[in-house]
Amino acid sequence: MMKKNIKVTIDGKEYSSEYGKTILEIARANGVYIPTMCYLTKTLPIASCRMCVVAVEGVDGLILSCQEKAVDGAVINTQNEQLHKERTNIMKLYNVNHPLECGVCDKSGECELQNKTMEHGLTHQNFTTKDIHRPVQNWGTVSYDPALCIMCERCVKVSTEITGDEALQVKFGGYNSTIINNKQDKNYKSLGEAAAVCPVGALVDSNFKYTANAWELKQIPSSCPHCGGGHDVIYEVKDDRVYRVSNHAEFSTLCPSSRYGYDFENRGVTKDIGAFNRAIEAFNSAKTIIFSNEISNEEAFILQQLKEKRGYRLISPQAKAYQDFMSAYSSITGKSLFSASLDSIKSSRAVLVVGSRINDDAPIIKYAINTASKHNRARVIYMHPIEDEEISNIVTQFIKYEPTSEEMVLALLVDTLLKDVDLPDSISKVIKDFDIGSLSAESNVSEEELEVLKKSLIKLQGLSLVVGADLYSHPRAKNIAKMVGLIDKYSDFNVMIVPPTGNAMGISKICELDDEIEGATIGINVKGDFTLSAYGENDLDLPALNQQEGTLVGFNKRVVPLNVAISYGGYTLNDISNELGLKAKFTINYTKVLPTTAGFKSIEFDELEDYFDNVGNEFRGYLLDDVSVEVDENIEEPNISDGIDGAVIYNCNPSEHTSPFTNVTKLLKSEAYLVGSKQFAQVSKLNDGDTFNFNIGDIEFQRVFKIDTSLKGIIALNPTYDRGLSEALLSSYRYNRLEIEKEV
């Protein structure tokens, strides 16, 4: 639908905009300054500060520009004597009894209250109120000083509308009003996002308190190296140490891994010529290079060039599974990229999640789903073998299916969503042969549940399907991917195929990956016959992703820049490749030559943009081109799965962990437990606190079992972030039967 254009006059100048925009949005888009204290672009208007008041001709009284939609022909004044007086009085109210602690306050130097006080020329306070004792509260990840709080409610809005933890609330009481944390026992890492938007020093990261002044820290923009989202991060550095990570918090949000997992650099490394020469010898004799997702696009390109020049096999199990899944999906859609984005999910009226414990697998995508729920009252249908209490506040329909039945589940969805669609005969014939009764019975997804799902979508526009890592290593992943492609192509759903963590999507676009290892191996952040790693346990050191220049690909299909936050003194993969016959002075010389056939653009690294504009539009790197792919619409009938008998384990990291690199960081390092329900404990004959061994493939685990009363059923959560250099080899199907050997 075409949006109506309007014209408004602001401070004597005429501007054009779309109908439905607020006065503040139009002003910001055109560089007109209106002061605010509570406003956040990424949330619904808060309207608590009243600093954004403007005068509109023909309207009595002052108008809140943050929530008032502009009308065609409006004449608006943002600056006059009345407005200045109103805003000055508001600032006086904010400053009543505000402690004069600026010299020791962590927000000093970047405090919006300081800035607005100076902006409005306030030099003295001519009234006061009775002061009361307001003790500082330690909430674990963050601490709250109610004496500094101006009750703007930004933190509550982020907790509710963005991260969805819903931990923070306003306790109303007039002058005694305060913010409360009603989920202190959870110690949510997502509260860091609430602290990031605090305009004063009331809500701060506990770890950063009293460590440095804001003006002492050098801000180095980069991108998240952990979750696969590619969202912006800003390393704040002094004396070659990252003190904290920030972001453009009015517009963007960080995952817990990037907010607190910043100190994973490979320190104290010098150039060991002996180790370097041994590395060259190992490359000369090796047949296979095995590597994890924690490399840049440029490093992936180097490996591909070495494959073409020297014939190496390239093994990256998680990226390979994703690459194959995307290839099958694209053979249906004819496009190289999935169709959804974070913005399209946020604007959805219904979101269907299949094959991912989304709160843990991809917090940034969960935040987008939560925003859709809170802003649009979107229906959220969550299909998974394990119910997740952490998203129960937004899930409108939970559909449980059995492990291994994902192909059957997708077949049921194809039948449900495309039943009334005019499909090509070859596809229609296969779908008509689906044995819906058997698929429903074996998957444990009832036809009644699917009918409820279908009816809930009637007349809704803006539909998103989110599929995740449970599907990529399924034995029938290729056919599953094709059915996902059918839903994308022939229904109203946009589809997000969630990339694995790290830079799996970038790797999958650049490298021709192999399935089988052959001969001697080089391991890059993975254990090999000769190991190069930024993690340790290696034969030659490499820089971590916070010690490199380069690029990654994120959830929004955007190629985004990495910058050096911490110095590194050792050898790089580029040094090795130069010795092996490639020639590039710097690793970032490869940024411009990343394959355009895969959607990359010929842009020099130093020419990549990295900013947000006044209204939150992202100008970071560039969007991948969606390349046309040859179409092959052949699909197969689903196999009837036998399921898994007995107790089952599900490989799944908690939301703050993505890889061994997050587990070396000070604020995230933690012991990993196998976590299950009381029912799981009974079936597996385990007691809370038992230590036992089990294997997944060739990797042995020793775990302590913990009972979690929020879990149900006979599937336990098994984290993998503590597996060191073997973690990246865990690419098998995420569900496994538990065969245990209890320790004596």
Rosetta blueprint (number, residue, H / E / L):
1 M L
2 M L
3 K L
4 K L
5 N E
6 I E
7 K E
8 V E
9 T E
10 I E
11 D L
12 G L
13 K E
14 E E
15 Y E
16 S E
17 S E
18 E E
19 Y L
20 G L
21 K L
22 T E
23 I H
24 L H
25 E H
26 I H
27 A H
28 R H
29 A H
30 N L
31 G L
32 V L
33 Y L
34 I L
35 P L
36 T L
37 M L
38 C L
39 Y L
40 L L
41 T L
42 K L
43 T L
44 L L
45 P L
46 I L
47 A L
48 S L
49 C L
50 R L
51 M L
52 C L
53 V E
54 V E
55 A E
56 V E
57 E L
58 G L
59 V L
60 D L
61 G L
62 L L
63 I E
64 L E
65 S L
66 C L
67 Q L
68 E L
69 K E
70 A L
71 V L
72 D L
73 G L
74 A L
75 V E
76 I E
77 N E
78 T L
79 Q L
80 N L
81 E H
82 Q H
83 L H
84 H H
85 K H
86 E H
87 R H
88 T H
89 N H
90 I H
91 M H
92 K H
93 L H
94 Y H
95 N H
96 V L
97 N L
98 H L
99 P L
100 L L
101 E L
102 C L
103 G L
104 V L
105 C L
106 D L
107 K L
108 S L
109 G L
110 E L
111 C L
112 E H
113 L H
114 Q H
115 N H
116 K H
117 T H
118 M H
119 E H
120 H L
121 G L
122 L L
123 T L
124 H L
125 Q L
126 N L
127 F L
128 T L
129 T L
130 K L
131 D L
132 I L
133 H L
134 R L
135 P L
136 V L
137 Q E
138 N E
139 W L
140 G L
141 T L
142 V E
143 S E
144 Y E
145 D L
146 P L
147 A L
148 L L
149 C L
150 I L
151 M L
152 C L
153 E L
154 R H
155 C H
156 V H
157 K H
158 V H
159 S H
160 T H
161 E H
162 I H
163 T L
164 G L
165 D L
166 E L
167 A L
168 L E
169 Q E
170 V E
171 K E
172 F L
173 G L
174 G H
175 Y H
176 N H
177 S L
178 T E
179 I E
180 I E
181 N E
182 N L
183 K L
184 Q H
185 D H
186 K H
187 N L
188 Y L
189 K L
190 S L
191 L H
192 G H
193 E H
194 A H
195 A H
196 A H
197 V L
198 C L
199 P L
200 V L
201 G L
202 A L
203 L E
204 V E
205 D E
206 S L
207 N L
208 F L
209 K L
210 Y L
211 T L
212 A L
213 N L
214 A H
215 W H
216 E H
217 L L
218 K E
219 Q E
220 I E
221 P E
222 S E
223 S E
224 C L
225 P L
226 H L
227 C L
228 G L
229 G L
230 G L
231 H L
232 D E
233 V E
234 I E
235 Y E
236 E E
237 V E
238 K E
239 D L
240 D L
241 R E
242 V E
243 Y E
244 R E
245 V E
246 S E
247 N L
248 H L
249 A L
250 E L
251 F L
252 S L
253 T L
254 L L
255 C L
256 P H
257 S H
258 S H
259 R H
260 Y H
261 G L
262 Y L
263 D L
264 F L
265 E L
266 N L
267 R L
268 G L
269 V L
270 T L
271 K L
272 D L
273 I H
274 G H
275 A H
276 F H
277 N H
278 R H
279 A H
280 I H
281 E H
282 A H
283 F H
284 N H
285 S H
286 A L
287 K L
288 T E
289 I E
290 I E
291 F E
292 S L
293 N L
294 E L
295 I L
296 S L
297 N H
298 E H
299 E H
300 A H
301 F H
302 I H
303 L H
304 Q H
305 Q H
306 L H
307 K H
308 E H
309 K H
310 R H
311 G L
312 Y L
313 R E
314 L E
315 I E
316 S L
317 P H
318 Q H
319 A H
320 K H
321 A H
322 Y H
323 Q H
324 D H
325 F H
326 M H
327 S H
328 A H
329 Y H
330 S H
331 S H
332 I H
333 T H
334 G L
335 K E
336 S L
337 L L
338 F L
339 S L
340 A L
341 S L
342 L H
343 D H
344 S H
345 I H
346 K H
347 S L
348 S L
349 R L
350 A E
351 V E
352 L E
353 V E
354 V E
355 G L
356 S L
357 R L
358 I H
359 N H
360 D H
361 D H
362 A L
363 P H
364 I H
365 I H
366 K H
367 Y H
368 A H
369 I H
370 N H
371 T H
372 A H
373 S H
374 K H
375 H H
376 N H
377 R L
378 A L
379 R E
380 V E
381 I E
382 Y E
383 M E
384 H L
385 P L
386 I L
387 E L
388 D L
389 E H
390 E H
391 I H
392 S L
393 N L
394 I L
395 V L
396 T L
397 Q E
398 F E
399 I E
400 K L
401 Y L
402 E L
403 P L
404 T L
405 S L
406 E H
407 E H
408 M H
409 V H
410 L H
411 A H
412 L H
413 L H
414 V H
415 D H
416 T H
417 L H
418 L H
419 K L
420 D L
421 V L
422 D L
423 L L
424 P L
425 D H
426 S H
427 I H
428 S H
429 K H
430 V H
431 I H
432 K H
433 D L
434 F L
435 D L
436 I H
437 G H
438 S H
439 L H
440 S H
441 A H
442 E H
443 S H
444 N L
445 V L
446 S L
447 E H
448 E H
449 E H
450 L H
451 E H
452 V H
453 L H
454 K H
455 K H
456 S H
457 L L
458 I L
459 K L
460 L L
461 Q L
462 G L
463 L E
464 S E
465 L E
466 V E
467 V E
468 G L
469 A L
470 D L
471 L L
472 Y L
473 S L
474 H L
475 P L
476 R L
477 A H
478 K H
479 N H
480 I H
481 A H
482 K H
483 M H
484 V H
485 G H
486 L H
487 I H
488 D H
489 K H
490 Y H
491 S L
492 D L
493 F E
494 N E
495 V E
496 M E
497 I E
498 V L
499 P L
500 P L
501 T L
502 G L
503 N L
504 A H
505 M H
506 G H
507 I H
508 S H
509 K H
510 I H
511 C L
512 E L
513 L L
514 D L
515 D L
516 E L
517 I L
518 E L
519 G L
520 A L
521 T E
522 I E
523 G E
524 I E
525 N L
526 V L
527 K L
528 G L
529 D L
530 F E
531 T E
532 L E
533 S E
534 A L
535 Y L
536 G L
537 E L
538 N L
539 D L
540 L E
541 D E
542 L L
543 P L
544 A L
545 L H
546 N H
547 Q H
548 Q L
549 E L
550 G E
551 T E
552 L E
553 V E
554 G L
555 F L
556 N L
557 K L
558 R E
559 V E
560 V E
561 P E
562 L E
563 N L
564 V L
565 A L
566 I L
567 S L
568 Y L
569 G L
570 G L
571 Y L
572 T L
573 L H
574 N H
575 D H
576 I H
577 S H
578 N H
579 E H
580 L L
581 G L
582 L L
583 K L
584 A L
585 K L
586 F L
587 T H
588 I H
589 N H
590 Y H
591 T H
592 K H
593 V H
594 L L
595 P L
596 T H
597 T H
598 A H
599 G L
600 F L
601 K L
602 S L
603 I L
604 E L
605 F H
606 D H
607 E H
608 L L
609 E L
610 D E
611 Y E
612 F E
613 D L
614 N L
615 V L
616 G L
617 N L
618 E E
619 F E
620 R E
621 G L
622 Y E
623 L E
624 L L
625 D L
626 D L
627 V L
628 S E
629 V L
630 E L
631 V L
632 D L
633 E L
634 N L
635 I L
636 E L
637 E L
638 P L
639 N L
640 I L
641 S L
642 D L
643 G L
644 I L
645 D L
646 G L
647 A L
648 V E
649 I E
650 Y E
651 N E
652 C L
653 N L
654 P L
655 S L
656 E L
657 H L
658 T L
659 S L
660 P L
661 F L
662 T H
663 N H
664 V H
665 T L
666 K L
667 L L
668 L L
669 K L
670 S L
671 E L
672 A L
673 Y L
674 L E
675 V E
676 G E
677 S L
678 K H
679 Q H
680 F H
681 A H
682 Q H
683 V H
684 S H
685 K L
686 L L
687 N L
688 D L
689 G L
690 D L
691 T E
692 F E
693 N E
694 F E
695 N E
696 I E
697 G L
698 D L
699 I E
700 E E
701 F E
702 Q E
703 R E
704 V E
705 F E
706 K E
707 I E
708 D L
709 T L
710 S L
711 L L
712 K L
713 G L
714 I L
715 I E
716 A E
717 L E
718 N E
719 P L
720 T L
721 Y L
722 D L
723 R L
724 G H
725 L H
726 S H
727 E H
728 A H
729 L H
730 L L
731 S L
732 S L
733 Y L
734 R L
735 Y E
736 N E
737 R E
738 L L
739 E L
740 I L
741 E E
742 K E
743 E L
744 V L
